[in-house]
Amino acid sequence: MNHSGLVGIYLAAGKSSRMGRSKLNLPVEHQWLGSVAFRAALESKLDVNIAVTQKGDSLQWLAPFSKNKGWRYLECLAADRGQSASLQAGVRVADEMGAAGVVVLLADQPFVTSKMINQLVDEFESSDIVSYIACSHEGMLKPPVLFARSLFPLLMELTGDQGARAIIRGEMKEQGKQIEVANDLHFLDIDTEEEYQSLLKRLR
């Protein structure tokens, strides 16, 4: 079945409470932490990307993409209610656009690549019926994850800090597909100062 209208939902509305400062604006080589995976999303086969930010974000990390087409930012006024609120804000927009599905991406995963995203898209394009397609490492499902439009209602039922993984690790687990990623570095997320410093050492 041929699908169209896949929307990336780039979750970037966290408070960075464990970091103690805005992690999206932390320098990583010649760019900002929040912009690394977003660049991969823009370079992927996704039709459009939505960067979901918290109220008052300086958007400094998005500045390099000001002239790029194919994306928009969405300020989530309810971001303090947890990740589910940010996700649902993006899903609402994708639903209004008539999207066939969404790919959920986390802004603090700098090693996610456009290749990984494209694998999700290609698998979706070649599948007849599938509810979701998730990346995985050693059998553990991890973001980024592609959700078909049929799962939008379930995504809208999430509460608090429940992420989309709560769905695919539950009763829906057998209704999707997995794409194994051998290198667990691609799933590294940066939540603390120690993890950030470790990231910088890896890049030296």
Secondary structure, 3 states (H helix, E strand, C coil): CCCCCEEEEEEECCCCCCCCCCHHHCEECCEEHHHHHHHHHHCCCCCEEEEEEECCCCCHHHHHHCCCCCEEEEEECCHHHCHHHHHHHHHHHHHHCCCCEEEEEECCCCCCCHHHHHHHHHHHHHCCCCCEEEEEECCEEEEEEEEEHHHHHHHCCCCCCCCCHHHHCCCCHHHCEEEECCCHHHHCCCCCHHHHHHHHHHCC
